Amino acid sequence: MSTINEYQSNNKEIYEELRRNRSNLKDQVELVASLYDQIQEVHNSNIKQSIDNIGKNDICFLKSFTKPPITLLKSMEVVLILLDQIKNPDNPWLDIKIMVNDINFYQKLINIDVANLTIEKVDQVTNILQNELLTKDKLALISINLPMLMVQWAESVIYSFKVQNEQNLILNNHLKADQDLSRLIEIQDKQFLDD
């Protein structure tokens, strides 16, 4: 009889531990989600700040080129890619001019949905951003702020994308762990009923 009581007592302890673990897991998921939301807010603010600093003179200056300097072209090409505005792959400058002439250009920059970006686009932009012409020192030599602001915008967008992907990965792992704990609790519940 004492063996049965010990077994039931051990099962009850395991059962209670599973319930505590599930509760702790839920708290951790909520904490992680909250932290990532805060990080996302900061980067959304950075994105908006980059856009707010774009002046009309910057856009007019950009439009004045028939053949832009490579730094200007590359800094705008990343925007073109992230906003999915490539229509003429052989002539990105034409697409860039069309993009900045769009009355909704600023809104598209502000409202970019990083959830809809693909790894391929992010990798493509990351490769462009690694070009030595797009370093902060080189960008500072240009007489207008637009290239620097667009690079900052693109970096913030990419960072937000990576944060969101990391958050999704963690939340999915926690969800799987929660489902596993739920199954164990169900098994434990069934054992209690059978005992």
N, C-alpha and C positions, 0 to 999 in steps of 0.2 A: 504494500500500500504506500509506503514512504517513497518508493521508486516512482510511482505514478504521480504522487504529489510533487516530487522534485522535477519530474518531467514537465508537469503543468506549470510549475513555478518558473522553470527555465524558459518555457515557451512564452509565458506571460511577460517575462523580462525582455525577451527578444522582440516580442510584439510591441511593447512600449518603446523600446529603442528604435524600432522601425518608424513608429509614429513620430518620435522626436526628430529623427533624421529627416523625415519628410517635411516636417514643419520648418526645420533649419534650412533645408534646401529651398523651400519656398521663400524664406526670408532672404537668402543669398541671391536668388534670382531677382527679387524685387530691388535689392541693393545694387546689383550689377546693372539692371535696366535703368535705374535712377542715375547712376554714375555716367553711363554712356549717354543718357539724355542730356546731362549737364555738359559733357564734352561736345556733343553735337550742337548744343546751343551756342557755345563759345565759337565753334567753327562757322556756324551760320552767321554769327555776328561778324566774324572776319570776312566772310564772303560779301556780306552787305557793305562793310566798311570799304573793301576794295572797290566795289561798284560805285559807292557814293563819292569816291575820290576821282572818278573819271570826269574830266571836264569836256565841255563841248569843243573846246579848242583841240583837245586830244583827238577827238573823232574827226574833226575837220582836217587836221594835220594828216591823219591816217588816210583819209580819202584823197588827199592831194597827190599821192604817189601813183604813178603808173607802174613803176617797178620799185617796190619797197626795199629798204635795207633788210638783210636776212634776219637780223634780230627782231625787227618789227614783224616780219612775216611769220617767223617761228613762234613768237609770243602770241600772235593771233590765231595761228593754226591750232594751237592746243584748245583754244576756245571753240573753234570751228568743230573740232573732233568731239569735245565733251557735250556740245549742244546738238550734235548730230546734224550739222548743217552742210555737210559735204555733198555738193551736187555735181561739181566739175573736178574730179580728182586730179586732172592734169593741170588745172589752173586754180589752185587754192586762193590766190589773191582775188580772183573774181568772186568766189564764194564769200570771202571775208568782207569785201565791199558790199555785197548784197546783204550779208548778215548785219553789219553795223548800220545799214540804211533802214533796216526793219524797225518800224515804230515800236515794236515790243522787245527790242534787243535788251534793254536794261531789265525788263521783267523776266526775260528768259534767263538772264544771268542770276538774278535773285532767286528765281523759283526752280532752279535746276533740281531735278529729282534724282538724287544719287542712287536711289534704289533701282533705277532703270539703266544705270551704266553697266557696261560689261567689263569683264576682266581684260578683254582684248583692247578696248578703248583706253582703259586706265593704263595698261602696259604701254600702249602706243604713246600716250601723252607723257608718261614717266620717262620713256626713252628720249623724247624730244626735250623735255625739261632738263635732262642730263647733259645737253649740249653745252659746251663751254661758253657759247655766245649768250646763254641765258643765265649766267651767274649774276648774283646781285651786283658785283663790281662792274661787270660789262653793261648791265642794264642801267646802272647809275650814270653811265656816260652819255646816255641818250637824252636829248633835250626835252622830251615829253615823258610824262609819267605812265602813259598807257601800257607799254610793254611790261614794266615792273608790276603794275596793278593786275594785269591779266595773268602774269605768272603767279602772283600771290593768290589770285582767285583760283587758278587751276590747282595750285598746291593745296589750298583749303578744300576744294571739291574732292580731290583725290584722298586727302586725309579723312574727310567725312565718309567717303565710300569705304575706306579700310576700317574705320571705326564701326560703321554699320555692319559690315561683314563679320567683324570680330564679335560684335554684340549678338548677331544672329547665330553664330557658331556656338557661343557660350550658352545662349538661351536654348538652343536645340539640344545641346549636351545635357543641360539641366532638365529639360523636358523628358529626354530619354531616361535619365536617372530617376526622375519622379515617376515615370511609368513603370520602371523596374521595381521601385519601392512599393508602388500601388499593387503590383502583382504579388509581391512578397506578403504584403498586408492581407490581401485577399486569401492567399494560401493559409496564412496564420489564422485569419478569421474562420476559415473552413475547418481548420484543425480544432479550434476552440469549440466550434459547434459539434464536431464529431466526438470530442472528448466529453 
